[in-house]
Amino acid sequence: MSWLQRGVTYCRQVTGRVAAGCLTSQYQPPSQVLASQIQQVRCKSVGPNYKFEVPSPYKKPGPSRHGYQQKLYDGGPLPRGLPNKITSLKPYKPKNKWTPSRALFGRNDYIDILGDSDLRPRDLLKAPFWLRGFNGNEMQKLIRQMGAEGHRIEQIYPSHYKRNWKRIDFLYKKYNQRRGKRIKNVISKNQTY
């Protein structure tokens, strides 16, 4: 605390005691001042008392695991008269290892070695015909889809049709943005290549 703050707090304490009647405002010689009044005048440097508490800039920790209610009873032997019914773990039920998805997993891994070369794994896929065996980017996939199902999509889902072509235009610009500027013909200024 600086000397200026100490002086200000001292003056506040003295004026407060004078107003409360502890000290008289008239000067009295030191011999006449009682010892109790001397103790009251002694200044303890105390900071100013604010009316409102300053909020902390740090986040206060909230309650942990708020809202969690444990459903399994873990308090030792089961007591009687619990308000809720005691729930326990479901009985163990082993997985069926002979379901079609598990039993036939990997059946087409060696189809090109064991069988004739006419049948390929992509022919056994359950997918739209324009998507079977396709390997390409998003724009090429959309162009294939619109070429195969474009008329049907346009009649049934016109908003999807418009959105697909809008996406194709955007992807075309995105994929070709680094190919350089177009070369203008020297003879005809209107024609571009």
C-alpha positions in Angstrom: 0.0 0.0 0.0 1.5 3.4 -1.0 2.0 6.3 1.4 -0.9 8.2 -0.2 -3.4 5.3 0.4 -2.2 5.0 4.0 -2.8 8.7 4.5 -6.2 8.6 3.0 -7.3 5.6 5.1 -5.9 7.3 8.2 -7.9 10.5 7.5 -11.1 8.4 6.9 -10.7 6.6 10.2 -10.0 9.8 12.2 -13.0 11.6 10.6 -15.2 8.5 11.2 -14.3 8.4 14.9 -14.8 12.1 15.3 -18.3 11.8 13.7 -19.1 8.9 16.0 -18.1 10.8 19.1 -15.0 8.9 20.0 -12.8 12.0 19.7 -13.5 15.6 20.3 -12.8 18.0 17.5 -11.2 20.5 20.1 -7.5 20.1 20.8 -6.6 18.6 24.1 -3.1 18.3 25.5 -1.6 14.8 25.6 -1.8 14.5 29.3 -5.6 14.9 29.3 -6.2 12.3 26.6 -7.2 8.9 28.0 -5.4 5.8 27.1 -8.5 4.3 25.6 -8.8 7.2 23.2 -5.2 6.8 22.1 -5.8 3.2 21.2 -8.8 4.1 19.2 -6.9 6.7 17.2 -4.1 4.3 16.2 -4.5 3.8 12.5 -4.6 0.3 11.0 -4.2 0.7 7.3 -7.2 -1.1 5.8 -8.2 -1.0 2.2 -11.5 0.7 1.2 -14.7 -1.3 1.8 -16.6 -1.6 -1.4 -20.3 -1.9 -1.5 -20.3 -4.8 -4.0 -18.0 -7.7 -4.2 -15.9 -7.8 -7.4 -16.8 -11.0 -9.4 -13.9 -13.4 -10.0 -12.6 -13.5 -13.6 -12.2 -17.3 -13.3 -14.9 -19.8 -14.0 -16.3 -21.3 -10.9 -16.3 -25.1 -10.9 -19.8 -26.5 -11.3 -21.2 -29.7 -9.8 -19.5 -32.8 -11.2 -21.6 -35.5 -12.8 -24.7 -33.3 -12.6 -27.9 -35.1 -13.6 -26.4 -38.6 -13.5 -28.4 -41.2 -11.6 -26.9 -44.6 -11.2 -29.4 -47.3 -12.0 -27.4 -50.3 -10.8 -27.3 -50.9 -7.0 -23.7 -51.3 -5.7 -24.2 -51.0 -2.0 -23.4 -54.5 -0.9 -26.1 -57.0 0.2 -29.5 -56.1 -1.2 -31.6 -54.2 1.4 -35.4 -54.4 1.5 -37.8 -51.6 0.8 -36.0 -49.8 -1.9 -38.2 -47.2 -3.6 -37.3 -48.3 -7.2 -37.0 -51.7 -8.7 -33.5 -53.0 -8.8 -32.1 -53.4 -12.3 -29.3 -55.7 -13.1 -27.3 -56.6 -16.1 -29.0 -58.4 -18.9 -28.3 -62.2 -19.1 -25.4 -63.0 -21.4 -26.5 -64.0 -24.9 -23.8 -65.2 -27.2 -23.7 -63.9 -30.8 -24.9 -66.1 -33.6 -21.8 -66.8 -35.6 -23.8 -68.3 -38.5 -25.8 -65.3 -39.5 -25.4 -64.6 -43.3 -23.3 -61.5 -42.8 -20.8 -63.3 -40.5 -20.8 -66.7 -42.2 -20.3 -65.4 -45.7 -17.9 -62.6 -44.8 -15.0 -62.5 -47.4 -16.6 -65.0 -49.8 -15.6 -63.0 -52.9 -12.0 -62.4 -51.9 -10.6 -65.1 -54.2 -13.3 -65.3 -56.8 -10.9 -64.3 -59.6 -8.5 -67.1 -58.6 -10.9 -70.0 -58.0 -13.5 -69.3 -60.7 -13.4 -68.3 -64.3 -12.4 -64.7 -65.1 -15.9 -63.7 -66.3 -17.3 -63.1 -62.8 -15.8 -60.2 -60.9 -16.5 -59.0 -57.3 -18.1 -55.7 -58.6 -20.8 -57.7 -60.4 -22.0 -59.1 -57.0 -22.4 -55.7 -55.3 -25.8 -54.4 -54.4 -25.6 -50.9 -55.7 -27.0 -48.7 -58.5 -25.6 -49.9 -61.8 -24.0 -46.5 -62.6 -22.0 -46.8 -59.2 -20.8 -50.4 -59.5 -17.0 -50.6 -60.0 -16.8 -46.8 -60.3 -13.5 -45.1 -59.2 -13.5 -41.3 -59.6 -14.0 -37.9 -57.9 -17.3 -36.3 -56.9 -17.9 -34.5 -60.1 -17.4 -37.6 -62.2 -19.8 -39.5 -59.9 -22.5 -36.8 -60.3 -22.1 -36.7 -64.1 -22.5 -40.5 -64.2 -25.6 -40.3 -62.0 -27.2 -37.5 -64.0 -26.5 -39.4 -67.3 -28.1 -42.6 -66.0 -31.0 -41.3 -63.9 -31.2 -37.6 -64.9 -34.6 -37.8 -66.6 -36.2 -39.6 -63.6 -34.7 -37.2 -61.1 -35.8 -34.2 -63.1 -39.4 -35.5 -63.1 -39.7 -36.7 -59.5 -37.2 -34.5 -57.6 -36.7 -31.2 -59.6 -34.9 -29.5 -56.7 -32.4 -32.3 -56.5 -31.9 -32.2 -60.2 -31.1 -28.5 -60.1 -28.9 -28.9 -57.0 -26.8 -31.7 -58.7 -26.1 -29.6 -61.8 -25.3 -26.6 -59.7 -22.8 -28.8 -57.8 -21.3 -30.1 -61.0 -20.8 -26.5 -62.3 -19.1 -25.6 -59.0 -16.8 -28.6 -59.0 -15.9 -28.1 -62.7 -14.7 -24.6 -61.8 -12.9 -25.8 -58.7 -11.0 -28.7 -60.4 -10.0 -26.5 -63.4 -9.1 -23.3 -61.6 -5.3 -23.8 -62.0 -5.3 -24.7 -65.7 -4.3 -21.2 -66.7 -6.0 -18.4 -68.6 -7.9 -19.0 -71.8 -6.0 -18.3 -75.0 -7.8 -15.7 -77.2 -7.7 -16.0 -81.0 -5.7 -13.3 -82.6 -7.9 -13.1 -85.7 -11.3 -13.2 -84.0 -11.5 -11.5 -80.7 -14.9 -12.9 -79.8 -14.0 -16.5 -80.1 -12.1 -18.3 -77.3 -10.5 -21.7 -77.2 
